[in-house]
Amino acid sequence: QTASPTTVGKEIANVVARGGTMRRAIVRRCRMTGLLWTEGSLRDVVLSDCRIDLASFGASTLEQVVFEDCILCQTDFQDAELRAVRFVGCDLTGADLSGTRMSRCELRGCTLDELRGAEGLRGAAMPWPDIVAAAGTFAGAIGVRVLEADEG
């Protein structure tokens, strides 16, 4: 299964594309809720203003992919390999990065609340203000308990 800009519509929710390939595509304002793109590959792809929540890219390879202003809540990237992937202004609340391998990846202005498998961010780069904003997520990932101000 191969997708190109001419074959990606405005809605591909709940599509099963196991082993699918997407190359040199720009996808804008597309609803992809529940998409299963497992064991596949995306290369030279831009996904902009898309709703990709409750989706799975498990065991897939993503290379030179940009997610821009996308909703990726509870999306599964388990055991995926991400190379030169950029997340810009995305909501990754509850996403699962367990076993994810990242190299040359960037996250800018993203929401990382309730992120699972935060250690999958190893190899990614983030601006300092974003790192500070995600401090609670990072602390939880390494088992640090945050004390409330009145605990002493």
DSSP file with accessible surface (Angstrom, degrees, kcal/mol):
  #  RESIDUE AA STRUCTURE BP1 BP2  ACC     N-H-->O    O-->H-N    N-H-->O    O-->H-N    TCO  KAPPA ALPHA  PHI   PSI    X-CA   Y-CA   Z-CA
    1    1 A Q              0   0  148      0, 0.0    20,-3.0     0, 0.0     2,-0.4   0.000 360.0 360.0 360.0 124.3    0.0    0.0    0.0
    2    2 A T  E     -a   21   0A 108     18,-0.2     2,-0.4    20,-0.1    20,-0.2  -0.988 360.0-159.9-127.7 135.4    1.5    3.3   -1.0
    3    3 A A  E     +a   22   0A  13     18,-2.0    20,-1.1    -2,-0.4     5,-0.0  -0.895  11.1 176.4-115.0 144.3    0.0    6.7   -0.5
    4    4 A S    >>  -     0   0   39     -2,-0.4     3,-2.0    18,-0.1     4,-1.1  -0.857  50.6 -88.3-133.3 172.2    0.8    9.9   -2.3
    5    5 A P  T 34 S+     0   0   70      0, 0.0     3,-0.2     0, 0.0    20,-0.1   0.810 126.8  53.6 -55.9 -27.2   -0.7   13.4   -2.1
    6    6 A T  T 34 S+     0   0  130      1,-0.2    19,-0.0     3,-0.0    -3,-0.0   0.676 111.1  44.8 -82.7 -13.7   -3.3   12.5   -4.7
    7    7 A T  T <4 S+     0   0   85     -3,-2.0     2,-0.7     2,-0.1    -1,-0.2   0.520  89.6  91.3-107.9  -6.1   -4.5    9.5   -2.8
    8    8 A V     <  -     0   0   25     -4,-1.1     4,-0.1    -3,-0.2    18,-0.1  -0.812  61.0-168.0 -93.0 118.1   -4.7   10.9    0.7
    9    9 A G        -     0   0   40     -2,-0.7     3,-0.1     2,-0.1    -2,-0.1  -0.129  38.6 -89.7 -92.3-169.3   -8.2   12.3    1.4
   10   10 A K  S    S+     0   0  135      1,-0.2    21,-2.5    20,-0.1     2,-0.4   0.664 112.3  34.4 -77.6 -17.6   -9.6   14.5    4.1
   11   11 A E  B     +i   31   0B 120     19,-0.2    -1,-0.2     1,-0.1    21,-0.2  -0.941  47.0 152.7-144.9 120.8  -10.6   11.5    6.2
   12   12 A I    >   +     0   0   34     19,-2.9     3,-1.3    -2,-0.4    20,-0.1  -0.203  29.6 160.6-132.5  40.9   -8.8    8.2    6.7
   13   13 A A  T 3   +     0   0   17     18,-0.3    21,-0.2     1,-0.2     3,-0.1  -0.340  66.4   7.3 -64.7 142.2  -10.0    7.4   10.2
   14   14 A N  T 3  S+     0   0  115     19,-2.6     2,-0.3     1,-0.2    -1,-0.2   0.648  88.5 153.7  60.8  20.4   -9.8    3.8   11.3
   15   15 A V    <   -     0   0   59     -3,-1.3    21,-2.8    18,-0.2     2,-0.7  -0.577  38.9-142.6 -77.6 138.6   -7.9    2.8    8.2
   16   16 A V  B     +n   36   0C  92     -2,-0.3    21,-0.2    19,-0.2    19,-0.1  -0.924  30.0 163.3-103.0 114.4   -5.7   -0.3    8.6
   17   17 A A    >   +     0   0    5     19,-3.4     3,-2.6    -2,-0.7    -1,-0.1  -0.324  11.4 176.3-126.2  47.4   -2.5    0.2    6.6
   18   18 A R  T 3  S+     0   0  156      1,-0.3    21,-0.2    19,-0.1    19,-0.1  -0.338  76.7   7.3 -57.7 128.2   -0.2   -2.5    8.1
   19   19 A G  T 3  S+     0   0   39     19,-3.4    -1,-0.3     1,-0.2    20,-0.1   0.569  98.4 155.7  75.2  10.0    3.0   -2.5    6.2
   20   20 A G    <   -     0   0    0     -3,-2.6    21,-2.5    18,-0.4     2,-0.4  -0.202  31.9-146.5 -70.3 159.6    2.0    0.7    4.3
   21   21 A T  E     -ab   2  41A  36    -20,-3.0   -18,-2.0    19,-0.2     2,-0.4  -0.993  13.1-175.8-129.1 133.4    4.4    3.1    2.7
   22   22 A M  E     +ab   3  42A   4     19,-2.0    21,-2.2    -2,-0.4     2,-0.4  -0.996  12.3 178.6-128.3 125.7    3.9    6.9    2.3
   23   23 A R  E     - b   0  43A 108    -20,-1.1    21,-0.2    -2,-0.4    22,-0.1  -0.982  58.5  -8.6-130.8 139.6    6.6    8.8    0.4
   24   24 A R  E    S+     0   0A 197     19,-1.9     2,-0.3    -2,-0.4    21,-0.2   0.888  90.3 146.0  45.4  58.6    7.0   12.5   -0.5
   25   25 A A  E     - b   0  45A   2     19,-0.9    21,-2.3    18,-0.3     2,-0.5  -0.920  42.5-154.4-126.6 150.4    3.5   13.5    0.6
   26   26 A I  E     - b   0  46A  87     -2,-0.3     2,-0.5    19,-0.2    21,-0.2  -0.996  16.0-173.6-120.9 123.2    1.9   16.5    2.2
   27   27 A V  E     - b   0  47A   5     19,-3.2    21,-2.9    -2,-0.5     2,-0.4  -0.978   5.3-177.3-121.8 121.2   -1.2   15.8    4.2
   28   28 A R  E     - b   0  48A 133     -2,-0.5    21,-0.2    19,-0.2    22,-0.1  -0.950  60.5  -8.1-123.8 141.0   -3.2   18.8    5.5
   29   29 A R  S    S+     0   0  145     19,-2.3     2,-0.4    -2,-0.4    21,-0.2   0.865  85.8 153.9  48.5  48.3   -6.3   18.9    7.7
   30   30 A C        -     0   0    3     18,-0.3    21,-2.0    -3,-0.2     2,-0.7  -0.875  43.2-134.4-109.3 139.3   -6.9   15.2    7.5
   31   31 A R  B     +ij  11  51B  98    -21,-2.5   -19,-2.9    -2,-0.4   -18,-0.3  -0.852  33.0 161.9 -94.0 118.2   -8.8   13.2   10.2
   32   32 A M    >   +     0   0    3     19,-3.9     3,-2.3    -2,-0.7   -18,-0.2  -0.026  11.0 159.7-125.4  25.8   -6.8   10.0   10.9
   33   33 A T  T 3  S+     0   0   18      1,-0.3   -19,-2.6    18,-0.2    21,-0.2  -0.272  74.4   9.1 -53.5 130.1   -8.3    9.0   14.3
   34   34 A G  T 3  S+     0   0   14     19,-2.4    -1,-0.3     1,-0.2    21,-0.2   0.540  87.0 163.4  77.0   7.6   -7.7    5.3   14.9
   35   35 A L    <   -     0   0    3     -3,-2.3    21,-2.5    18,-0.3     2,-0.6  -0.319  27.2-153.9 -59.3 134.8   -5.3    4.9   11.9
   36   36 A L  B     +no  16  56C  71    -21,-2.8   -19,-3.4    19,-0.2     2,-0.4  -0.866  27.6 159.7-114.3  95.8   -3.2    1.7   12.2
   37   37 A W    >   +     0   0   14     19,-3.0     3,-0.6    -2,-0.6     2,-0.2  -0.558  24.0 160.6-110.9  62.7    0.0    2.3   10.2
   38   38 A T  T 3   +     0   0   31     -2,-0.4   -19,-3.4     1,-0.2   -18,-0.4  -0.590  58.3   6.5 -91.1 149.7    2.0   -0.4   11.9
   39   39 A E  T 3  S+     0   0  103     19,-2.5    -1,-0.2    -2,-0.2    21,-0.2   0.782 108.3 109.7  53.9  30.6    5.2   -2.1   10.5
   40   40 A G    <   -     0   0   10     -3,-0.6    21,-2.4    18,-0.3     2,-0.3  -0.359  61.2-117.6-117.3-161.8    5.2    0.5    7.7
   41   41 A S  E     -bc  21  61A  20    -21,-2.5   -19,-2.0    19,-0.2     2,-0.4  -0.999  13.2-169.3-148.0 146.0    7.2    3.5    6.7
   42   42 A L  E     +bc  22  62A   4     19,-2.2    21,-2.8    -2,-0.3     2,-0.4  -0.998  16.6 174.9-128.8 131.4    6.8    7.2    6.1
   43   43 A R  E     -bc  23  63A  90    -21,-2.2   -19,-1.9    -2,-0.4   -18,-0.3  -0.994  64.6   0.0-142.8 132.9    9.6    9.2    4.4
   44   44 A D  E    S+     0   0A  64     19,-1.8   -19,-0.9    -2,-0.4     2,-0.4   0.954  92.1 148.0  56.1  54.1    9.7   12.8    3.3
   45   45 A V  E     -bc  25  65A   1     19,-0.9    21,-2.4    18,-0.3     2,-0.5  -0.950  36.8-160.5-123.0 139.4    6.1   13.4    4.6
   46   46 A V  E     -bc  26  66A  46    -21,-2.3   -19,-3.2    -2,-0.4     2,-0.5  -0.987   5.3-172.0-117.7 124.7    4.5   16.5    6.1
   47   47 A L  E     -bc  27  67A   3     19,-3.3    21,-3.1    -2,-0.5     2,-0.4  -0.977  14.1-179.8-115.4 115.6    1.4   16.1    8.2
   48   48 A S  E     -bc  28  68A   7    -21,-2.9   -19,-2.3    -2,-0.5   -18,-0.3  -0.966  59.5  -8.3-126.5 132.8   -0.1   19.5    9.1
   49   49 A D  S    S+     0   0   73     19,-2.7     2,-0.3    -2,-0.4    21,-0.2   0.862  92.7 149.8  54.6  40.1   -3.2   20.3   11.2
   50   50 A C        -     0   0    3     18,-0.4    21,-2.3   -21,-0.2     2,-0.7  -0.766  50.4-134.4-104.8 151.2   -4.2   16.7   11.3
   51   51 A R  B     +jk  31  71B 112    -21,-2.0   -19,-3.9    -2,-0.3   -18,-0.2  -0.910  36.5 158.8-102.1 107.2   -6.1   14.7   13.9
   52   52 A I    >   +     0   0    0     19,-3.1     3,-0.7    -2,-0.7     2,-0.1  -0.296  20.2 147.0-124.4  41.8   -4.1   11.5   14.4
   53   53 A D  T 3   +     0   0   15      1,-0.2   -19,-2.4    19,-0.1   -18,-0.3  -0.437  63.2  15.9 -82.7 156.4   -5.3   10.5   17.9
   54   54 A L  T 3  S+     0   0   92     19,-2.6    -1,-0.2   -21,-0.2    21,-0.2   0.773  99.1 133.8  55.0  28.1   -5.7    6.9   19.0
   55   55 A A    <   -     0   0    4     -3,-0.7    21,-2.7    18,-0.3     2,-0.4  -0.491  48.0-136.6-100.6 172.9   -3.6    5.9   16.1
   56   56 A S  B     +op  36  76C  11    -21,-2.5   -19,-3.0    19,-0.2    21,-0.2  -0.983  30.0 166.4-139.1 127.5   -0.6    3.5   15.9
   57   57 A F    >   +     0   0    3     19,-3.6     3,-1.8    -2,-0.4    20,-0.1  -0.108  35.2 162.6-115.0  26.4    2.7    3.8   14.1
   58   58 A G  T 3   -     0   0    8      1,-0.3   -19,-2.5    18,-0.3   -18,-0.3  -0.196  66.5  -0.3 -54.5 134.7    4.0    0.8   16.1
   59   59 A A  T 3  S+     0   0   48     19,-2.5    -1,-0.3   -21,-0.2     2,-0.2   0.699 103.9 131.6  59.1  23.3    7.1   -0.9   14.7
   60   60 A S    <   -     0   0    1     -3,-1.8    21,-2.7    18,-0.2     2,-0.5  -0.601  56.7-126.6 -99.1 165.8    7.2    1.6   11.8
   61   61 A T  E     -cd  41  81A  45    -21,-2.4   -19,-2.2    19,-0.2     2,-0.5  -0.966  22.5-173.1-113.4 122.9   10.1    3.6   10.4
   62   62 A L  E     +cd  42  82A   0     19,-3.0    21,-3.1    -2,-0.5     2,-0.4  -0.978   7.8 177.1-116.5 121.9    9.5    7.4   10.1
   63   63 A E  E     -cd  43  83A  32    -21,-2.8   -19,-1.8    -2,-0.5   -18,-0.3  -0.994  65.2  -6.8-133.0 128.7   12.2    9.3    8.3
   64   64 A Q  E    S+     0   0A  86     19,-2.4   -19,-0.9    -2,-0.4     2,-0.4   0.940  90.5 153.1  53.4  53.6   12.3   13.0    7.5
   65   65 A V  E     -c   45   0A   0     18,-0.3    21,-2.6    19,-0.3     2,-0.5  -0.900  31.8-157.3-112.8 140.8    8.7   13.4    8.7
   66   66 A V  E     -ce  46  86A  27    -21,-2.4   -19,-3.3    -2,-0.4     2,-0.6  -0.984   5.2-168.0-120.5 124.4    7.2   16.6   10.1
   67   67 A F  E     -ce  47  87A   0     19,-3.2    21,-3.0    -2,-0.5     2,-0.5  -0.971  17.5-176.3-105.0 115.5    4.1   16.6   12.3
   68   68 A E  E     -ce  48  88A  72    -21,-3.1   -19,-2.7    -2,-0.6   -18,-0.4  -0.969  63.0 -19.4-123.6 120.8    2.9   20.2   12.5
   69   69 A D  S    S+     0   0   83     19,-3.4     2,-0.3    -2,-0.5    21,-0.2   0.874  94.9 153.2  54.3  43.2    0.0   21.3   14.7
   70   70 A C        -     0   0    2     18,-0.3    21,-2.1   -21,-0.2     2,-0.7  -0.763  49.4-129.0-104.0 149.2   -1.3   17.8   14.9
   71   71 A I  B     +kl  51  91B  62    -21,-2.3   -19,-3.1    -2,-0.3    21,-0.1  -0.884  34.7 164.2 -94.4 112.4   -3.4   16.1   17.6
   72   72 A L    >   +     0   0    0     19,-2.8     3,-1.8    -2,-0.7    -1,-0.1  -0.108  13.3 161.5-119.9  31.6   -1.5   12.9   18.5
   73   73 A C  T 3  S-     0   0   29      1,-0.3   -19,-2.6    22,-0.1   -18,-0.3  -0.327  73.3  -4.1 -60.4 131.2   -3.3   12.1   21.8
   74   74 A Q  T 3  S+     0   0  111     19,-2.4     2,-0.3     1,-0.2    -1,-0.3   0.734  92.8 157.0  57.5  27.3   -2.8    8.5   22.9
   75   75 A T    <   -     0   0    0     -3,-1.8    21,-2.4    18,-0.2     2,-0.6  -0.627  38.7-129.6 -83.6 143.5   -1.0    7.7   19.6
   76   76 A D  B     +pq  56  96C  41    -21,-2.7   -19,-3.6    -2,-0.3   -18,-0.3  -0.834  36.2 162.7-101.4 118.9    1.3    4.6   19.8
   77   77 A F    >   +     0   0    0     19,-3.1     3,-2.1    -2,-0.6   -18,-0.1  -0.016  26.2 159.1-115.0  23.8    4.8    4.9   18.5
   78   78 A Q  T 3  S-     0   0   71      1,-0.3   -19,-2.5    18,-0.1   -18,-0.2  -0.234  71.6  -6.4 -56.1 131.8    5.9    1.7   20.3
   79   79 A D  T 3  S+     0   0   88     19,-1.9    -1,-0.3   -21,-0.2     2,-0.2   0.673  99.4 143.7  58.1  21.2    9.1    0.1   18.9
   80   80 A A    <   -     0   0    0     -3,-2.1    21,-2.6    18,-0.2     2,-0.6  -0.550  47.7-134.3 -86.8 155.7    9.1    2.7   16.0
   81   81 A E  E     -df  61 101A  57    -21,-2.7   -19,-3.0    19,-0.2     2,-0.5  -0.961  20.4-169.4-111.5 120.1   12.3    4.1   14.6
   82   82 A L  E     -df  62 102A   0     19,-3.3    21,-2.1    -2,-0.6     2,-0.5  -0.952   5.7-179.8-114.0 118.9   12.2    7.9   14.1
   83   83 A R  E    S-df  63 103A  64    -21,-3.1   -19,-2.4    -2,-0.5   -18,-0.3  -0.983  72.2 -14.2-121.5 122.1   15.0    9.5   12.1
   84   84 A A  S    S+     0   0   27     19,-2.8     2,-0.4    -2,-0.5   -19,-0.3   0.911  89.9 158.5  54.4  47.3   15.0   13.3   11.5
   85   85 A V        -     0   0    0     18,-0.4    21,-2.2   -21,-0.2     2,-0.4  -0.858  25.3-158.3-102.4 136.6   11.3   13.6   12.6
   86   86 A R  E     -eg  66 106A 103    -21,-2.6   -19,-3.2    -2,-0.4     2,-0.5  -0.963   8.8-166.6-119.0 131.8   10.0   17.0   13.8
   87   87 A F  E     -eg  67 107A   2     19,-2.6    21,-2.8    -2,-0.4     2,-0.5  -0.981  14.4-178.2-111.9 117.8    7.0   17.5   16.1
   88   88 A V  E     -eg  68 108A  31    -21,-3.0   -19,-3.4    -2,-0.5   -18,-0.3  -0.970  66.6 -18.1-123.7 116.9    6.0   21.2   16.0
   89   89 A G  S    S+     0   0   31     19,-3.2     2,-0.3    -2,-0.5    21,-0.2   0.805  94.6 151.5  63.4  32.6    3.1   22.4   18.2
   90   90 A C        -     0   0    2     18,-0.3    21,-2.3   -21,-0.2     2,-0.8  -0.661  48.2-131.1 -99.2 152.3    1.6   18.9   18.6
   91   91 A D  B     +lm  71 111B  50    -21,-2.1   -19,-2.8    -2,-0.3    21,-0.1  -0.891  29.5 168.6-101.0 107.1   -0.4   17.5   21.4
   92   92 A L    >   +     0   0    5     19,-2.6     3,-2.5    -2,-0.8   -18,-0.1   0.005  16.7 158.6-105.6  25.6    1.2   14.2   22.4
   93   93 A T  T 3  S-     0   0   30      1,-0.3   -19,-2.4   -20,-0.1    21,-0.2  -0.272  74.6  -0.8 -54.3 124.7   -0.9   13.8   25.6
   94   94 A G  T 3  S+     0   0    6     19,-2.5    -1,-0.3   -21,-0.2    21,-0.1   0.552  93.1 153.7  73.1   7.4   -0.9   10.1   26.6
   95   95 A A    <   -     0   0    0     -3,-2.5    21,-3.1    18,-0.3     2,-0.6  -0.299  41.3-129.1 -66.4 155.8    1.2    9.0   23.6
   96   96 A D  B     +qr  76 116C  11    -21,-2.4   -19,-3.1    19,-0.2    21,-0.2  -0.931  32.8 166.8-114.6 114.6    3.2    5.9   24.0
   97   97 A L    >   +     0   0    6     19,-3.1     3,-2.5    -2,-0.6    20,-0.2   0.149  24.1 148.8-108.1  17.1    6.9    6.0   23.1
   98   98 A S  T 3  S+     0   0   39      1,-0.3   -19,-1.9    18,-0.2   -18,-0.2  -0.291  77.9   0.9 -57.1 124.7    7.9    2.7   24.7
   99   99 A G  T 3  S+     0   0   39      1,-0.2    -1,-0.3   -21,-0.2     2,-0.1   0.496  94.6 149.4  76.4   3.3   10.8    1.2   22.8
  100  100 A T    <   -     0   0   10     -3,-2.5     2,-0.5    17,-0.2    -1,-0.2  -0.443  35.5-151.4 -70.2 141.4   10.9    4.1   20.3
  101  101 A R  E     -f   81   0A 126    -21,-2.6   -19,-3.3    -2,-0.1     2,-0.4  -0.974  15.6-172.3-116.5 122.1   14.3    4.9   18.9
  102  102 A M  E     +f   82   0A  17     20,-0.8     2,-0.3    -2,-0.5   -19,-0.2  -0.929  11.0 173.6-117.2 139.8   14.9    8.5   17.9
  103  103 A S  E    S-f   83   0A  41    -21,-2.1   -19,-2.8    -2,-0.4   -18,-0.4  -0.989  73.5  -4.8-142.1 135.5   17.8   10.1   16.1
  104  104 A R  S    S+     0   0  159     19,-0.5     2,-0.3    -2,-0.3    20,-0.2   0.804  93.8 148.0  55.7  34.0   18.1   13.7   14.9
  105  105 A C  E     - h   0 124A   1     18,-0.8    20,-2.1   -21,-0.2     2,-0.4  -0.682  30.9-159.4 -98.6 154.7   14.5   14.4   16.1
  106  106 A E  E     -gh  86 125A  62    -21,-2.2   -19,-2.6    -2,-0.3     2,-0.4  -0.988  10.3-166.2-134.1 143.7   13.1   17.6   17.4
  107  107 A L  E     +g   87   0A   2     18,-2.3     2,-0.4    -2,-0.4   -19,-0.2  -0.998  14.4 178.0-125.7 126.3   10.0   18.5   19.5
  108  108 A R  E     -g   88   0A 116    -21,-2.8   -19,-3.2    -2,-0.4   -18,-0.3  -0.989  66.4 -12.2-132.7 122.5    9.0   22.2   19.7
  109  109 A G  S    S+     0   0   49     -2,-0.4     2,-0.3     1,-0.2    -1,-0.1   0.802  91.8 150.6  64.2  32.6    6.0   23.6   21.5
  110  110 A C        -     0   0   22    -21,-0.2     2,-0.5   -23,-0.1   -19,-0.2  -0.697  48.6-125.2-100.2 151.1    4.5   20.2   22.1
  111  111 A T  B     +m   91   0B  57    -21,-2.3   -19,-2.6    -2,-0.3    23,-0.0  -0.833  27.9 174.9 -91.2 124.3    2.3   19.0   25.0
  112  112 A L    >   +     0   0    5     -2,-0.5     3,-1.4   -21,-0.1    -1,-0.1   0.058  20.7 148.5-119.4  23.4    3.8   15.9   26.6
  113  113 A D  T 3  S+     0   0   86      1,-0.3   -19,-2.5   -20,-0.1   -18,-0.3  -0.285  73.3   3.6 -61.3 142.0    1.4   15.3   29.5
  114  114 A E  T 3  S+     0   0  148    -21,-0.2    -1,-0.3     1,-0.2     2,-0.1   0.702  88.0 173.4  56.7  23.6    0.8   11.7   30.6
  115  115 A L    <   -     0   0   18     -3,-1.4     3,-0.4   -21,-0.1     2,-0.4  -0.371  21.4-145.1 -62.2 133.9    3.4   10.5   28.1
  116  116 A R  B    S+r   96   0C 122    -21,-3.1   -19,-3.1     1,-0.2   -18,-0.2  -0.853  78.0  16.7-101.7 141.7    4.2    6.8   28.4
  117  117 A G    >   +     0   0   14     -2,-0.4     3,-2.9   -21,-0.2    -1,-0.2   0.892  69.0 172.8  68.0  41.4    7.7    5.6   27.7
  118  118 A A  G >   +     0   0    8     -3,-0.4     3,-2.4     1,-0.3     4,-0.1   0.764  69.3  74.5 -56.6 -23.8    9.3    9.0   28.0
  119  119 A E  G >  S+     0   0  111      1,-0.3     3,-1.8     2,-0.2    -1,-0.3   0.736  78.3  76.6 -62.9 -16.4   12.7    7.3   27.8
  120  120 A G  G <  S+     0   0    3     -3,-2.9    -1,-0.3     1,-0.3    -2,-0.2   0.631  78.0  73.8 -67.1 -11.0   11.9    6.9   24.1
  121  121 A L  G X   +     0   0   16     -3,-2.4     3,-2.7    -4,-0.2    -1,-0.3   0.568  66.0 125.3 -78.2  -7.2   12.7   10.6   23.7
  122  122 A R  T <  S+     0   0  201     -3,-1.8   -20,-0.8     1,-0.3     3,-0.1  -0.281  73.6  27.7 -54.3 129.1   16.4    9.8   24.1
  123  123 A G  T 3  S+     0   0   48      1,-0.4   -18,-0.8   -22,-0.1   -19,-0.5   0.308  98.6 114.0  98.3  -7.6   18.1   11.2   21.1
  124  124 A A  E <   -h  105   0A  31     -3,-2.7    -1,-0.4   -20,-0.2     2,-0.4  -0.554  56.4-139.4 -92.6 161.4   15.6   14.0   20.6
  125  125 A A  E     +h  106   0A  55    -20,-2.1   -18,-2.3    -2,-0.2    -3,-0.0  -0.941  20.9 176.1-120.6 142.6   16.2   17.8   21.0
  126  126 A M        -     0   0   37     -2,-0.4   -18,-0.2   -20,-0.2     2,-0.1  -0.992  35.9-101.9-141.1 148.9   13.9   20.3   22.6
  127  127 A P    >>  -     0   0   38      0, 0.0     4,-1.8     0, 0.0     3,-0.8  -0.382  40.2-111.6 -66.1 149.1   14.1   24.0   23.4
  128  128 A W  H 3> S+     0   0  179      1,-0.3     4,-2.6     2,-0.2     5,-0.2   0.890 115.8  54.9 -52.6 -46.4   14.9   24.7   27.1
  129  129 A P  H 3> S+     0   0   92      0, 0.0     4,-2.2     0, 0.0    -1,-0.3   0.877 108.8  49.9 -58.7 -34.3   11.4   26.2   27.9
  130  130 A D  H <> S+     0   0   34     -3,-0.8     4,-1.5     2,-0.2    -2,-0.2   0.871 108.8  51.8 -70.0 -36.9    9.8   23.0   26.5
  131  131 A I  H  < S+     0   0   55     -4,-1.8     3,-0.2     2,-0.2     7,-0.2   0.940 111.1  47.4 -63.7 -44.3   12.0   20.9   28.7
  132  132 A V  H >< S+     0   0   81     -4,-2.6     3,-1.7     1,-0.2     4,-0.3   0.929 109.8  53.2 -63.1 -42.5   11.1   22.9   31.8
  133  133 A A  H 3< S+     0   0   83     -4,-2.2     3,-0.4     1,-0.3    -1,-0.2   0.826 112.4  45.2 -62.7 -29.7    7.4   22.7   30.9
  134  134 A A  T 3X S+     0   0    8     -4,-1.5     4,-2.4    -3,-0.2     3,-0.5   0.293  78.2 112.5 -97.1  12.2    7.7   18.9   30.6
  135  135 A A  H <> S+     0   0   52     -3,-1.7     4,-3.0     1,-0.3     5,-0.2   0.860  74.7  54.2 -55.3 -39.9    9.7   18.5   33.8
  136  136 A G  H  > S+     0   0   51     -3,-0.4     4,-2.4    -4,-0.3    -1,-0.3   0.910 108.9  48.3 -61.9 -41.6    6.8   16.7   35.6
  137  137 A T  H  > S+     0   0   23     -3,-0.5     4,-1.9     2,-0.2    -2,-0.2   0.931 113.9  46.5 -63.3 -44.5    6.6   14.1   32.8
  138  138 A F  H  X S+     0   0   57     -4,-2.4     4,-1.3     2,-0.2    -2,-0.2   0.902 111.2  51.6 -66.6 -40.4   10.3   13.6   32.9
  139  139 A A  H ><>S+     0   0   18     -4,-3.0     5,-2.8    -5,-0.2     3,-0.5   0.933 110.0  49.3 -61.9 -44.8   10.4   13.3   36.7
  140  140 A G  H ><5S+     0   0   53     -4,-2.4     3,-1.0     1,-0.2    -1,-0.2   0.877 105.5  58.8 -61.4 -35.8    7.6   10.7   36.6
  141  141 A A  H 3<5S+     0   0   45     -4,-1.9    -1,-0.2     1,-0.3    -2,-0.2   0.821 111.9  39.1 -66.1 -29.6    9.5    8.7   34.0
  142  142 A I  T <<5S-     0   0  137     -4,-1.3    -1,-0.3    -3,-0.5    -2,-0.2   0.344 121.2-104.1-104.2   7.9   12.5    8.3   36.3
  143  143 A G  T < 5 +     0   0   67     -3,-1.0     2,-0.5    -4,-0.4    -3,-0.2   0.667  66.3 150.3  85.4  18.4   10.5    7.8   39.4
  144  144 A V      < -     0   0   77     -5,-2.8     2,-0.4    -6,-0.2    -1,-0.3  -0.744  37.1-144.1 -87.0 127.0   10.9   11.2   41.1
  145  145 A R        -     0   0  179     -2,-0.5     2,-0.5    -5,-0.0    -5,-0.0  -0.766  12.6-133.0 -91.3 132.0    7.9   12.1   43.2
  146  146 A V        -     0   0   93     -2,-0.4     2,-0.3   -10,-0.1   -10,-0.0  -0.746  17.1-141.1 -87.7 127.1    7.0   15.8   43.2
  147  147 A L        -     0   0   97     -2,-0.5     2,-0.1     4,-0.1    -1,-0.0  -0.677  14.7-124.5 -85.8 140.1    6.3   17.2   46.7
  148  148 A E    >   -     0   0  121     -2,-0.3     3,-1.8     1,-0.1    -1,-0.0  -0.452  31.1-105.5 -75.6 158.8    3.5   19.7   47.1
  149  149 A A  T 3  S+     0   0  110      1,-0.3    -1,-0.1    -2,-0.1    -2,-0.0   0.833 120.0  50.5 -57.8 -32.9    4.5   23.1   48.7
  150  150 A D  T 3  S+     0   0  147      2,-0.0     2,-0.4     0, 0.0    -1,-0.3   0.556  90.2  92.5 -86.9  -5.1    3.0   22.2   52.0
  151  151 A E    <         0   0   83     -3,-1.8    -4,-0.1     1,-0.1     0, 0.0  -0.685 360.0 360.0 -83.0 139.3    4.7   18.8   52.3
  152  152 A G              0   0  122     -2,-0.4    -1,-0.1    -5,-0.0    -2,-0.0   0.315 360.0 360.0-145.7 360.0    7.9   19.2   54.1
